[in-house]
Amino acid sequence: MIKVLFVIISLFVVGNAYPWCMTTLTGGNAAGEAPADACDTQTTPNDMETYATDSQNVCEASGNKFVSSAFIAGESVDICQICVYLKSSSGNSPTYTMTAYLYDDDEGVPGSLVADGTFTGRNMTGMLTGSFQWICFSGASPAVTATNTYHIVLGCNAVDGTNIAYWGADATCATSQWYRGATAPPTTSYETETCGMAKLYK
């Protein structure tokens, strides 16, 4: 009993004299330090965030089960999160799982899936409403190279023609090109004046 009390008192004294010691013992981070896996720094381009009162249908039918929007990378980084601006046409959520992918460019068309470019799919049940909101996808870290063109691809494991996912459009994007298709990568061009609203994080 005396030995146990001595150990407890010793830890208390050392912890107060050397706070870093208790931090190490408990596995915590120093005050104010961000978690090691933080993914909250936005990267460029960041000109895809102003709603242009337009949108593109996603996963409504087989012809748009996969939809893509292009962007030009502003810096060479690993993308840890992609957020897109979505809402439901009916105000009710579809029940399929939506996944975000990152593809490289092949003469203006989505080319090959970038290494580690498949983000974790998210079930849309109860998620989408009748108002636009940012829906984020993480769980991947594909590398992009500054000035190269890439394509964000949204795809679903099913379609819903009643509760249609609308991907908000932004007319101010430097690169404006949408593609759609029944499989990935989508290669049917159907809009060249806007791009999909998106935010990229590193």
C-alpha positions in Angstrom: 0.0 0.0 0.0 2.8 2.4 0.9 4.6 1.6 -2.4 1.4 2.3 -4.4 0.8 5.6 -2.7 4.4 6.6 -3.3 4.1 5.9 -7.1 0.8 7.9 -7.3 2.4 10.9 -5.4 5.5 10.7 -7.6 3.4 10.9 -10.8 1.4 13.8 -9.5 4.6 15.7 -8.5 6.4 15.0 -11.8 3.3 15.8 -13.8 3.0 19.2 -12.2 6.7 19.9 -12.6 6.9 18.7 -16.2 3.5 19.0 -17.9 4.7 17.3 -21.0 5.2 14.1 -19.1 1.6 13.8 -18.2 0.7 14.6 -21.8 2.8 11.7 -23.0 1.4 9.4 -20.4 -2.2 10.1 -21.3 -1.5 10.2 -25.1 -2.9 13.7 -25.5 -1.7 16.6 -27.7 -0.3 19.8 -26.4 -2.9 22.5 -25.8 -3.9 24.1 -29.1 -2.3 21.5 -31.3 -4.4 20.2 -34.2 -5.0 16.5 -34.5 -2.5 14.7 -36.7 -5.2 13.8 -39.2 -6.7 17.2 -39.5 -8.0 18.0 -43.0 -9.4 21.5 -42.7 -7.1 23.6 -45.0 -8.7 24.6 -48.3 -6.5 24.5 -51.4 -6.9 26.2 -54.7 -8.8 26.5 -56.9 -11.3 28.2 -54.6 -13.4 29.8 -57.2 -16.1 27.1 -57.3 -18.3 28.3 -54.4 -20.8 30.8 -55.8 -24.1 29.3 -56.7 -25.1 30.2 -60.3 -28.9 29.4 -59.9 -28.3 26.2 -61.9 -27.5 22.6 -61.3 -26.9 19.2 -62.8 -28.8 16.0 -62.0 -26.8 13.2 -60.5 -27.9 9.5 -60.2 -31.3 10.3 -61.7 -31.1 7.5 -64.3 -28.4 5.3 -65.9 -27.3 8.1 -68.2 -26.2 10.3 -65.4 -25.3 7.6 -62.8 -21.8 9.2 -62.9 -21.3 12.9 -63.4 -18.0 14.8 -63.5 -16.8 18.4 -63.3 -13.3 19.6 -64.1 -10.9 21.9 -62.3 -7.3 23.0 -62.6 -5.1 22.3 -59.6 -3.7 25.5 -58.0 -0.8 23.7 -56.2 0.8 20.3 -55.9 -0.7 18.7 -52.9 -2.5 15.6 -51.6 -6.3 16.1 -51.6 -7.7 14.7 -48.4 -11.3 15.9 -48.7 -13.7 16.9 -51.5 -17.0 18.8 -50.7 -19.7 19.3 -53.2 -22.9 21.4 -53.1 -26.0 19.1 -53.2 -29.7 19.1 -52.6 -32.7 16.8 -53.3 -35.2 17.7 -55.9 -38.1 16.5 -53.8 -36.8 17.6 -50.4 -36.5 13.9 -49.5 -33.2 12.0 -49.5 -32.4 9.2 -51.9 -31.2 6.0 -50.2 -28.3 5.1 -52.4 -24.6 5.4 -51.5 -22.8 8.2 -53.3 -19.0 8.1 -53.9 -16.6 10.8 -55.0 -13.6 10.0 -57.3 -10.7 12.0 -58.7 -9.7 11.4 -62.3 -6.9 12.8 -64.3 -7.5 14.5 -67.7 -7.3 13.0 -71.2 -7.6 15.8 -73.7 -10.5 17.4 -71.8 -12.3 14.2 -70.9 -12.0 12.3 -67.6 -9.1 9.8 -68.1 -7.7 7.5 -65.5 -8.5 7.2 -61.8 -5.8 9.0 -59.8 -3.9 6.7 -57.4 -5.8 6.6 -54.1 -8.5 8.6 -55.8 -11.6 6.8 -54.5 -13.1 8.6 -51.5 -15.3 6.8 -48.9 -18.9 6.4 -50.1 -21.7 8.0 -48.1 -25.2 6.7 -47.8 -27.5 9.6 -48.6 -30.4 8.3 -46.5 -31.6 11.3 -44.3 -28.7 13.5 -45.6 -30.1 15.5 -48.5 -32.9 18.0 -48.1 -34.6 20.6 -50.3 -31.8 23.1 -49.5 -28.3 23.1 -50.9 -25.6 22.0 -48.5 -22.0 21.0 -48.6 -21.6 17.2 -48.5 -18.0 16.1 -48.0 -16.1 13.0 -48.9 -12.9 11.9 -47.2 -10.9 8.7 -46.7 -8.5 9.2 -49.6 -5.4 11.3 -50.4 -4.8 11.5 -54.2 -1.9 13.7 -55.3 -2.5 16.5 -57.7 0.0 18.6 -59.7 -0.3 22.4 -60.0 -1.7 23.6 -63.4 -2.9 20.1 -64.4 -6.6 19.5 -65.0 -8.5 16.9 -63.0 -12.1 15.8 -62.8 -14.3 15.3 -59.7 -16.6 12.4 -60.4 -19.7 11.7 -58.4 -21.3 8.2 -58.7 -23.9 6.1 -57.0 -24.6 2.4 -56.6 -28.3 3.0 -57.7 -30.5 5.6 -59.3 -33.5 7.5 -58.1 -35.7 9.4 -60.5 -37.9 10.8 -57.8 -35.5 12.1 -55.2 -32.9 13.5 -57.6 -29.6 14.8 -56.4 -28.9 18.3 -57.7 -25.2 19.3 -57.9 -25.1 23.1 -57.7 -23.3 24.9 -60.6 -20.9 27.8 -60.5 -20.5 29.9 -63.6 -17.2 31.5 -62.4 -15.0 28.5 -62.6 -11.9 28.8 -64.7 -12.5 25.3 -66.2 -16.1 24.7 -67.2 -16.9 21.2 -68.4 -19.4 18.5 -67.2 -19.5 14.9 -68.4 -22.0 12.2 -67.6 -22.4 8.5 -68.2 -23.6 5.1 -67.0 -20.1 4.0 -65.9 -17.0 5.7 -64.7 -15.3 7.6 -66.0 -18.3 9.5 -67.7 -17.4 10.7 -71.2 -20.6 12.2 -72.6 -20.3 16.0 -72.6 -23.4 17.9 -71.8 -22.5 21.3 -70.3 -19.6 23.6 -71.1 -20.7 26.9 -69.5 -20.7 26.1 -65.8 -18.9 23.7 -63.4 -19.9 21.9 -60.3 -19.5 23.7 -57.0 -16.8 22.1 -55.0 -14.2 22.8 -52.2 -10.9 20.9 -52.1 -8.9 20.4 -48.9 -5.3 19.4 -48.3 
